[in-house]
C-alpha cells in the first residue's frame, strides 16, 4: 500500500488527485494539505501521517519537507525545480506515468538518483533519450528508466506488474542493445554520460 500525502493550494487539484487515488488499488491518501508548501502545517502533517510519498503541486519543496518523506513535484513548464527533487510537468504525462513515477520515487527515496532520470515524456526535460537511437521497445525503455532510478529487479517487477523473470529478460535485451555488461554501463549509455573505452 502506497501512502500518499497530497499538498496543493489549488482545490481542483486536491479534489482531482484525491478522487483519482481513491479509485486505485494499492494507493491510500493519508492526508490533504491546502496551504502553500512553505507553511508549517505541511511539515507537521507529513510527520504526523508518515506518508511513503508527498505529492506536491508547487514549484518549491522546503528542505524539512523532503526530510519527512520522498517528494514528487507536479510543476509547470519553465518553473524552477530544486536540485535533487523528482518532478513531472503539468500536461506532459499520463495517469499511468504519474502512478509509475510515484511508486518509483517512493521506492527510491530521497537519496536516489530518481530526480535526474524519471521525467519520462516531459517536454521541459532533456532526459528522455531517443528510444529509436538504442532500438528499445516502449516496455524496455520503461524498464531502463526504472533501472536508472536505482530500483531493484523486484521493485521494477512490482512497478510494472510483471514477474522478476520477465524483468531479467528485458534487462538482458536492454544490455545487448546498449552494448553494456553492467547496470552502471547501461545507465551511463541511457543518460548519455558513458565515455568511450
C-alpha positions as a printed Julia matrix, in Angstrom:
197×3 Matrix{Float64}:
   0.0     0.0     0.0
   1.47    3.35   -1.1
   0.54    6.04    1.45
   0.37    9.49   -0.18
   0.13   12.99    1.25
  -1.36   15.45   -1.27
  -0.29   19.09   -0.93
  -1.74   21.81   -3.16
  -3.18   25.29   -2.67
  -5.49   24.56   -5.62
  -8.81   22.97   -4.54
  -9.41   21.49   -8.0
  -6.03   19.75   -7.99
  -6.58   18.45   -4.45
 -10.03   17.08   -5.29
  -8.88   15.57   -8.58
  -5.87   13.78   -7.12
  -7.81   12.53   -4.1
 -10.55   11.14   -6.35
  -8.03    9.58   -8.73
  -6.08    7.85   -5.97
  -9.22    6.74   -4.15
 -10.15    4.62   -7.18
  -6.75    2.89   -7.35
  -5.88   -0.31   -5.53
  -2.63   -0.09   -3.65
  -2.88    3.67   -3.05
  -4.16    5.49    0.0
  -4.34    9.23    0.62
  -3.31    9.68    4.27
  -3.68   13.46    4.28
  -4.53   16.51    2.2
  -2.99   19.92    2.87
  -4.47   23.03    1.28
  -1.8    25.56    2.13
   1.37   26.56    0.27
   4.18   24.07    0.92
   6.36   26.57    2.79
   3.82   26.79    5.63
   4.34   24.76    8.81
   1.14   22.7     8.56
   2.55   20.77    5.61
   5.6    19.57    7.53
   3.54   18.88   10.66
   1.03   16.82    8.68
   3.82   14.91    6.92
   5.4    13.99   10.25
   2.04   13.02   11.76
   0.8    10.87    8.86
   4.18    9.32    7.89
   3.42    9.01    4.16
   5.53    6.97    1.75
   5.35    9.87   -0.69
   4.45   13.57   -0.65
   2.82   14.69   -3.91
   3.39   18.42   -4.06
   1.63   20.66   -6.58
   4.09   23.52   -6.37
   7.41   24.75   -7.67
   9.14   24.51   -4.3
   9.92   21.8    -1.78
  11.31   23.0     1.56
  14.22   21.01    2.92
  12.41   19.96    6.1
   9.58   18.58    3.97
  11.9    16.41    1.88
  13.34   15.08    5.15
   9.86   13.85    6.18
   9.3    11.66    3.08
  10.27   11.46   -0.62
   8.68   14.35   -2.54
   7.38   14.35   -6.11
   6.64   17.77   -7.58
   3.91   18.46  -10.1
   5.1    21.64  -11.74
   4.5    23.86  -14.76
   6.67   24.25  -17.87
   9.57   26.56  -17.21
   9.15   26.57  -13.42
  12.29   26.17  -11.36
  12.73   22.85   -9.57
  15.04   22.34   -6.58
  18.01   20.14   -7.37
  17.53   16.52   -6.37
  13.72   16.62   -6.37
  11.92   14.43   -8.93
   9.19   16.17  -10.87
   6.64   15.93  -13.64
   5.45   18.85  -15.76
   1.68   19.5   -15.93
   0.21   18.45  -19.25
   3.15   16.25  -20.2
   2.37   12.94  -18.51
  -0.36   10.35  -18.4
  -2.05    8.92  -15.31
  -0.1     5.69  -15.8
   3.18    7.63  -15.92
   2.23    9.6   -12.8
   1.48    6.41  -10.87
   4.68    4.75  -12.1
   6.83    7.73  -11.1
   5.08    7.97   -7.72
   5.93    4.35   -6.95
   9.49    4.71   -8.21
  10.05    7.87   -6.15
   8.65    6.25   -3.01
  10.82    3.16   -3.53
  13.91    5.18   -4.46
  13.79    7.56   -1.52
  15.34   10.98   -1.24
  18.93    9.83   -1.72
  18.34    8.09   -5.06
  19.02    9.49   -8.5
  15.34    9.47   -9.4
  15.38   13.25   -9.83
  17.82   13.01  -12.71
  16.0    10.26  -14.52
  12.27    9.88  -14.06
  10.94   12.65  -16.26
   9.58   10.36  -18.99
   7.98   12.48  -21.74
   8.18   15.91  -20.13
   9.0    18.38  -22.91
  10.94   20.5   -20.42
  13.24   17.58  -19.72
  16.44   16.89  -21.57
  16.43   13.37  -20.17
  14.18   11.35  -22.39
  16.69    9.74  -24.72
  15.72    8.73  -28.2
  14.3     5.26  -27.84
  14.93    4.75  -31.55
  18.6     5.51  -31.09
  19.01    2.38  -28.99
  16.26    0.32  -30.61
  14.47   -0.27  -27.31
  10.8    -1.15  -27.23
   8.45    1.03  -25.17
   8.48   -1.55  -22.35
  12.28   -1.83  -22.46
  12.55    1.97  -22.27
  10.22    1.93  -19.26
  12.33   -0.75  -17.56
  15.51    1.17  -18.38
  14.08    4.32  -16.79
  13.38    2.31  -13.63
  16.85    0.72  -13.66
  18.35    4.2   -13.91
  16.25    5.32  -10.94
  18.04    2.75   -8.77
  15.19    0.27   -8.47
  15.9    -3.44   -7.93
  14.5    -6.14  -10.21
  11.89   -6.9    -7.56
  10.81   -3.26   -7.37
  10.69   -2.99  -11.18
   8.54   -6.12  -11.35
   6.11   -4.66   -8.81
   6.02   -1.26  -10.53
   5.35   -2.77  -13.99
   3.12   -5.62  -12.77
   5.36   -8.27  -14.35
   7.45  -11.14  -12.95
  11.09  -10.81  -11.97
  11.92  -13.35  -14.7
  10.33  -11.04  -17.27
  12.33   -8.12  -15.84
  15.54  -10.15  -16.24
  14.62  -10.96  -19.84
  14.05   -7.26  -20.56
  17.36   -6.37  -18.89
  19.27   -8.93  -20.98
  17.83   -7.44  -24.19
  18.47   -3.88  -22.96
  22.1    -4.66  -22.1
  22.61   -6.17  -25.56
  21.1    -3.14  -27.3
  23.07   -0.69  -25.15
  26.25   -2.79  -25.52
  26.56   -2.92  -21.75
  27.69   -5.6   -19.31
  26.58   -3.87  -16.1
  23.78   -1.65  -14.85
  26.24    1.21  -14.47
  27.28    0.99  -18.12
  23.67    0.74  -19.25
  22.66    3.76  -17.17
  25.6     5.79  -18.48
  24.64    4.94  -22.06
  20.97    5.73  -21.42
  21.81    9.09  -19.86
  24.44    9.93  -22.47
  27.27   10.1   -19.93
  29.18    6.99  -20.98
  32.69    7.63  -22.2
  34.38    5.62  -24.92
  36.52    2.79  -23.59
